[in-house]
Amino acid sequence: MKILSDVFFMPRWVSNIRSAACAGKNCFAKTWYLLLCWSVFAGMVSGLLGCTGGPLPSKDLVGKTIHPGPAREMNQAYLIGPGDLVELTVLSAPGVAPAEYVLQTGDTILMEFHRNEYLNRNLLIRPDGFVTLPYLGEVQAAGHAASELNQTLTQRYRRYFKRPQVTLSVVSYNTHFKELLTVITNSATGQSKMMPVGLDGYLSPPFMPKLQVAGRSTAWIQEEMQQAYSRVLGNITVLVDLKEIRSNLVYVLGEVNRPGVINIPAPATVTQMISLAGGYKDSASLSSVLLIRPDEGNQPTGRLINVERIIKKANMGDDVLVQRYDVIYVPPSVIHKLNLAILFGIRNMMPLQSSSSIGFTYLWGPSSGFKPF
């Protein structure tokens, strides 16, 4: 209590300085005590100025229209990133196919000869796309429609028969589609398969080459896979859905209650990101929040966001939507820096050290030899 009374009674400081100048052996101790009183006084003043609890909304907002926010940017499609989880669903399209079925490897076709029944047989299209025929040997079958292959065989058999009549029928078809369904079908999700995007940004769909999807929308991925599977499987429908966002990471640092990395599942602004980080501390300088993000040349660029004005004026038009891998830094206020400087100075000026068992121990001698003024 004595140090607090010494802080608030200025006349006593003058007499204390005079006493310190004439004291003798306790002159150093009393001088240090004066410095301690001044530090405590300055710390209390700066603390009162700094602990404001954040900006208050302006009274001018009553009856006024709040500024519109960045709604146009929020309507942009989400772009897939490494680690995201997408779901692939493949369905057999109902109705008649718009084009004739194209034979593929694994299909089985029945070849029938009129008046030459000994040549009738089932033909399995091998993985290399060929079938083996009497007299003709190896013939390419995969990639052709049954009617097209039928004309080719009729033409080539004219070398061995007069007016050959060949009929081809598809016995087993859509082998790849059945294999695909076997791969993607499970008890949990039905005819669908969960696929994570690799760290290299590639997706590995079954029965097709790896697909670069990082930076692409799900609509673009669905269109690419629809075309790729349709070329092989025919009349099918491919659906691609984003099931889990894992790569939309934003880093929040500085004077917030929970600094760190945040994975955001929906569009968010700088002010909202500060809220997700536990809100700002009383020591934060909201008028100069720093947003760091790479530019088109992948070089980091900085932008200052006046969050204090956004809160005071409810001006969401000044707020900025964050992007993947943005860094938000909430700096400390000048008052907070002054507080830290004063506390640091007090700790370094105090000629005593704390002890968990006995409180304080004076470094220059027994505590009984020190009596502040």
C-alpha positions as MATLAB code, in Angstrom:
seq = 'MKILSDVFFMPRWVSNIRSAACAGKNCFAKTWYLLLCWSVFAGMVSGLLGCTGGPLPSKDLVGKTIHPGPAREMNQAYLIGPGDLVELTVLSAPGVAPAEYVLQTGDTILMEFHRNEYLNRNLLIRPDGFVTLPYLGEVQAAGHAASELNQTLTQRYRRYFKRPQVTLSVVSYNTHFKELLTVITNSATGQSKMMPVGLDGYLSPPFMPKLQVAGRSTAWIQEEMQQAYSRVLGNITVLVDLKEIRSNLVYVLGEVNRPGVINIPAPATVTQMISLAGGYKDSASLSSVLLIRPDEGNQPTGRLINVERIIKKANMGDDVLVQRYDVIYVPPSVIHKLNLAILFGIRNMMPLQSSSSIGFTYLWGPSSGFKPF';
ca = [
       0.000    0.000    0.000;
       2.895    2.358    0.675;
       4.121    2.219   -2.931;
       0.617    3.142   -4.180;
       0.455    6.135   -1.838;
       3.877    7.229   -3.023;
       2.704    6.973   -6.641;
      -0.272    9.299   -6.221;
       1.223   11.933   -3.921;
       3.565   14.029   -6.039;
       4.801   16.379   -3.239;
       6.239   13.394   -1.433;
       8.314   12.570   -4.518;
      10.133   15.890   -4.242;
      11.054   15.341   -0.630;
      12.015   11.769   -1.466;
      14.415   12.988   -4.145;
      15.946   15.428   -1.633;
      16.261   12.661    0.915;
      17.813   10.336   -1.641;
      20.448   12.930   -2.482;
      21.469   13.312    1.202;
      20.831    9.814    2.426;
      24.169    8.067    2.464;
      24.267    4.312    2.325;
      20.609    3.970    1.195;
      20.877    6.586   -1.573;
      20.923    3.975   -4.381;
      17.986    2.087   -2.921;
      15.854    5.194   -2.553;
      16.682    6.359   -6.078;
      15.610    2.986   -7.418;
      12.392    3.251   -5.417;
      11.575    6.554   -7.109;
      12.070    4.969  -10.498;
       9.825    2.115   -9.485;
       7.060    4.515   -8.415;
       7.258    6.361  -11.730;
       7.163    3.114  -13.700;
       4.090    1.917  -11.839;
       2.367    5.269  -12.404;
       3.164    5.260  -16.135;
       2.073    1.629  -16.439;
      -1.268    2.323  -14.795;
      -1.942    5.293  -17.076;
      -0.999    3.439  -20.244;
      -2.995    0.424  -19.118;
      -6.096    2.524  -18.595;
      -5.638    4.060  -22.041;
      -4.991    0.715  -23.702;
      -7.781   -1.404  -22.172;
     -10.627    0.129  -24.138;
     -12.384   -3.136  -25.056;
     -12.311   -2.480  -28.799;
     -14.074    0.068  -31.036;
     -17.677    1.056  -30.407;
     -20.169    1.262  -33.302;
     -20.763    4.794  -34.487;
     -23.987    6.511  -33.400;
     -24.344    7.792  -36.970;
     -25.554    4.321  -38.036;
     -29.017    4.877  -36.552;
     -31.548    4.921  -39.386;
     -28.908    4.527  -42.101;
     -28.369    1.812  -44.681;
     -25.437   -0.450  -43.916;
     -22.841   -0.544  -46.655;
     -23.081   -3.636  -48.880;
     -20.421   -6.281  -48.472;
     -18.432   -8.256  -51.059;
     -21.421  -10.410  -52.076;
     -20.305  -10.692  -55.703;
     -17.074  -12.420  -54.738;
     -18.915  -14.843  -52.443;
     -20.794  -16.257  -55.437;
     -17.610  -17.509  -57.080;
     -17.194  -21.277  -57.374;
     -14.924  -22.999  -54.888;
     -11.689  -24.251  -56.435;
     -10.417  -27.661  -55.415;
      -7.142  -27.853  -53.501;
      -4.755  -30.585  -52.281;
      -6.298  -32.736  -49.576;
      -9.936  -32.001  -50.458;
     -12.277  -34.985  -50.582;
     -14.537  -35.459  -53.620;
     -17.170  -38.096  -54.325;
     -17.489  -39.835  -57.704;
     -20.855  -41.334  -58.646;
     -21.406  -43.247  -61.901;
     -24.912  -44.075  -63.099;
     -26.211  -45.884  -66.148;
     -28.210  -43.328  -68.092;
     -31.808  -44.453  -68.761;
     -33.287  -44.541  -72.245;
     -31.767  -45.220  -75.629;
     -28.149  -44.288  -76.188;
     -27.696  -41.425  -78.656;
     -25.038  -43.354  -80.606;
     -24.385  -46.965  -81.536;
     -22.567  -48.985  -78.917;
     -18.800  -49.188  -79.460;
     -17.154  -52.520  -78.709;
     -14.535  -52.547  -75.964;
     -12.089  -54.977  -74.485;
     -13.769  -57.691  -72.431;
     -16.939  -57.724  -74.550;
     -18.162  -60.955  -76.113;
     -19.631  -61.055  -79.650;
     -21.337  -63.914  -81.506;
     -20.317  -64.419  -85.145;
     -22.799  -66.436  -87.267;
     -22.358  -67.613  -90.917;
     -25.295  -68.442  -93.149;
     -24.740  -71.875  -94.835;
     -21.343  -72.140  -93.075;
     -22.438  -72.901  -89.542;
     -19.141  -74.527  -88.629;
     -17.657  -71.008  -88.467;
     -20.168  -69.853  -85.843;
     -18.523  -68.983  -82.523;
     -18.360  -66.587  -79.587;
     -15.475  -64.143  -79.747;
     -13.994  -62.544  -76.638;
     -12.281  -59.229  -77.317;
      -8.847  -59.469  -75.744;
      -7.143  -56.703  -73.723;
      -5.242  -55.705  -76.882;
      -8.587  -55.116  -78.670;
      -8.236  -58.002  -81.175;
     -10.156  -61.218  -81.847;
      -8.979  -64.324  -83.685;
     -11.100  -65.433  -86.678;
     -10.927  -68.437  -89.014;
      -9.078  -67.674  -92.279;
      -8.595  -64.018  -91.288;
      -6.444  -64.342  -88.205;
      -6.147  -61.234  -85.958;
      -8.826  -58.568  -86.471;
      -9.187  -55.303  -84.544;
     -12.608  -55.297  -82.849;
     -12.418  -52.843  -79.930;
     -13.226  -49.280  -80.868;
     -15.651  -50.288  -83.663;
     -19.414  -50.525  -83.651;
     -20.863  -54.019  -84.257;
     -22.357  -52.971  -87.618;
     -19.041  -51.497  -88.740;
     -17.150  -54.653  -87.783;
     -19.813  -56.767  -89.510;
     -19.248  -54.936  -92.830;
     -15.480  -55.312  -92.470;
     -15.721  -59.081  -91.906;
     -18.157  -59.570  -94.787;
     -15.792  -57.730  -97.135;
     -12.719  -59.675  -96.057;
     -14.464  -63.091  -96.191;
     -15.274  -62.563  -99.880;
     -11.754  -63.728 -100.581;
     -12.783  -67.206  -99.343;
     -16.564  -67.466  -99.905;
     -19.035  -66.384 -102.564;
     -21.591  -63.945 -101.239;
     -20.742  -64.516  -97.515;
     -23.474  -63.595  -95.062;
     -22.045  -62.708  -91.669;
     -24.078  -61.610  -88.650;
     -22.519  -60.186  -85.482;
     -24.384  -59.955  -82.185;
     -23.133  -58.424  -78.940;
     -23.584  -61.042  -76.219;
     -21.801  -59.387  -73.316;
     -21.180  -55.645  -73.202;
     -20.297  -52.756  -70.868;
     -17.697  -54.902  -69.183;
     -15.726  -51.877  -68.031;
     -18.857  -50.290  -66.606;
     -19.542  -53.381  -64.534;
     -15.932  -53.445  -63.366;
     -16.171  -49.761  -62.488;
     -19.302  -50.339  -60.449;
     -17.541  -53.178  -58.638;
     -14.680  -50.833  -57.751;
     -16.721  -47.848  -56.582;
     -19.735  -49.596  -55.001;
     -19.650  -50.123  -51.244;
     -22.186  -50.552  -48.469;
     -21.626  -47.065  -47.043;
     -22.066  -44.867  -50.114;
     -23.645  -47.138  -52.757;
     -22.526  -46.526  -56.354;
     -19.954  -43.903  -55.411;
     -16.342  -43.601  -54.370;
     -14.588  -41.093  -52.093;
     -11.367  -39.793  -53.641;
      -8.887  -37.453  -51.909;
      -6.942  -34.957  -53.988;
      -3.226  -35.687  -53.721;
      -0.670  -33.192  -52.470;
       0.429  -32.804  -56.091;
      -3.087  -31.615  -57.012;
      -3.966  -34.759  -58.999;
      -7.008  -37.005  -58.691;
      -6.810  -40.729  -59.503;
     -10.201  -41.897  -60.832;
     -10.575  -45.624  -61.570;
     -10.012  -46.766  -65.166;
      -8.738  -43.402  -66.414;
      -5.441  -41.477  -66.242;
      -4.662  -39.142  -63.342;
      -6.403  -35.807  -63.658;
      -4.974  -32.434  -62.592;
      -7.784  -30.861  -60.536;
      -6.110  -28.337  -58.205;
      -7.460  -24.882  -58.962;
     -10.486  -26.314  -60.806;
     -14.170  -26.322  -59.888;
     -16.229  -29.474  -59.387;
     -18.239  -28.587  -62.513;
     -15.054  -28.645  -64.622;
     -13.953  -31.969  -63.088;
     -17.365  -33.512  -63.714;
     -17.324  -32.457  -67.372;
     -13.830  -33.862  -67.939;
     -14.675  -37.188  -66.304;
     -18.005  -37.382  -68.148;
     -16.235  -37.104  -71.491;
     -13.480  -39.554  -70.524;
     -15.833  -42.243  -69.213;
     -18.359  -41.788  -72.032;
     -15.705  -42.576  -74.638;
     -15.173  -45.957  -72.983;
     -18.395  -46.802  -71.182;
     -20.989  -45.302  -73.504;
     -24.261  -43.873  -72.220;
     -23.536  -43.141  -68.557;
     -23.869  -40.209  -66.167;
     -20.966  -39.024  -64.016;
     -21.505  -36.894  -60.900;
     -18.722  -35.216  -58.910;
     -19.467  -33.632  -55.531;
     -17.235  -31.909  -53.000;
     -17.699  -33.790  -49.722;
     -15.077  -32.239  -47.449;
     -12.934  -29.103  -47.631;
      -9.472  -29.704  -46.215;
      -7.269  -27.247  -48.097;
      -8.972  -23.891  -47.479;
      -6.399  -22.908  -44.864;
      -5.944  -19.389  -43.493;
      -3.302  -18.411  -40.939;
      -4.208  -15.876  -38.231;
      -1.381  -14.439  -36.134;
      -0.822  -11.680  -33.617;
      -3.179  -10.193  -31.045;
      -5.988  -12.755  -31.212;
      -7.074  -15.198  -28.537;
      -6.457  -18.384  -30.552;
      -3.757  -17.773  -33.173;
      -3.039  -20.551  -35.630;
      -4.224  -22.165  -38.849;
      -7.975  -22.314  -39.573;
      -9.670  -24.485  -42.189;
     -12.751  -22.587  -43.338;
     -15.619  -24.540  -44.950;
     -17.350  -21.453  -46.365;
     -16.405  -17.988  -47.680;
     -15.218  -15.677  -44.904;
     -13.864  -12.153  -44.583;
     -10.901  -10.812  -42.607;
     -13.200   -9.647  -39.802;
     -14.888  -13.050  -39.658;
     -11.509  -14.803  -39.565;
     -10.531  -12.742  -36.505;
     -13.764  -13.926  -34.892;
     -12.975  -17.559  -35.765;
      -9.582  -17.085  -34.111;
     -11.310  -16.347  -30.821;
     -11.698  -12.604  -31.337;
      -9.153   -9.837  -30.885;
      -7.411   -8.939  -27.651;
      -7.681   -5.549  -25.988;
      -4.065   -5.039  -27.018;
      -4.861   -5.327  -30.760;
      -4.478   -2.472  -33.226;
      -7.522   -3.081  -35.438;
      -6.873   -0.065  -37.638;
      -3.878   -1.721  -39.335;
      -4.574   -5.449  -39.747;
      -2.181   -6.899  -42.314;
      -3.395   -9.318  -45.019;
      -0.645  -11.205  -46.881;
      -1.355  -13.259  -50.005;
       0.543  -14.264  -53.166;
      -0.054  -12.271  -56.337;
      -0.366  -13.639  -59.873;
       3.411  -14.135  -59.973;
       3.257  -16.079  -56.681;
       5.027  -13.245  -54.870;
       3.743  -12.252  -51.404;
       1.894   -8.940  -51.268;
       0.539   -7.071  -48.249;
      -2.607   -5.039  -47.716;
      -3.742   -3.123  -44.636;
      -7.362   -3.624  -43.557;
      -8.968   -1.107  -41.193;
     -11.097   -3.512  -39.163;
     -11.758   -0.800  -36.588;
     -13.527    1.312  -39.210;
     -15.448   -1.717  -40.475;
     -16.810   -2.340  -36.975;
     -17.466    1.307  -36.188;
     -19.188    2.142  -39.465;
     -20.618   -1.323  -40.207;
     -18.954   -0.900  -43.596;
     -18.715   -4.462  -44.905;
     -17.761   -3.011  -48.271;
     -14.284   -2.385  -46.853;
     -13.972   -5.975  -45.661;
     -12.037   -8.451  -47.808;
     -12.781  -12.095  -48.553;
      -9.884  -14.321  -47.593;
      -8.403  -16.853  -49.963;
      -6.607  -20.151  -49.534;
      -3.267  -19.802  -47.681;
      -3.828  -16.130  -46.741;
      -1.956  -14.838  -43.688;
      -3.688  -12.355  -41.364;
      -1.591  -10.499  -38.800;
      -3.263   -8.428  -36.079;
      -0.521   -6.128  -34.720;
      -0.295   -4.846  -31.135;
      -1.306   -1.277  -30.383;
       1.205    1.432  -29.511;
      -0.157    1.552  -25.954;
       0.400   -2.184  -25.600;
       3.974   -1.822  -26.805;
       4.491    0.918  -24.219;
       3.065   -1.367  -21.534;
       5.490   -4.103  -22.493;
       8.384   -1.664  -22.501;
       7.499   -0.403  -18.998;
       7.053   -3.923  -17.620;
      10.324   -4.999  -19.208;
      12.056   -1.994  -17.673;
      10.612   -2.686  -14.228;
      11.762   -6.310  -14.304;
      15.276   -5.305  -15.317;
      15.547   -2.390  -12.836;
      14.261   -4.298   -9.825;
      17.228   -5.305   -7.614;
      15.359   -8.335   -6.372;
      14.341  -11.719   -7.683;
      11.193  -13.688   -7.141;
      11.152  -16.909   -5.194;
       8.334  -19.422   -5.082;
       8.833  -20.089   -1.374;
       9.926  -16.843    0.309;
       8.490  -14.115   -1.932;
      11.291  -11.619   -2.731;
      14.971  -11.621   -1.899;
      16.993   -8.402   -2.153;
      20.207   -8.848   -4.072;
      22.329   -6.216   -2.370;
      21.838   -7.363    1.195;
      19.381   -8.422    3.880;
      15.854   -7.182    3.492;
      15.990   -5.606    6.949;
      18.495   -3.055    5.674;
      16.102   -1.588    3.099;
      13.334    0.764    4.237;
      11.800    2.816    1.395;
      11.643    6.383    2.677;
];
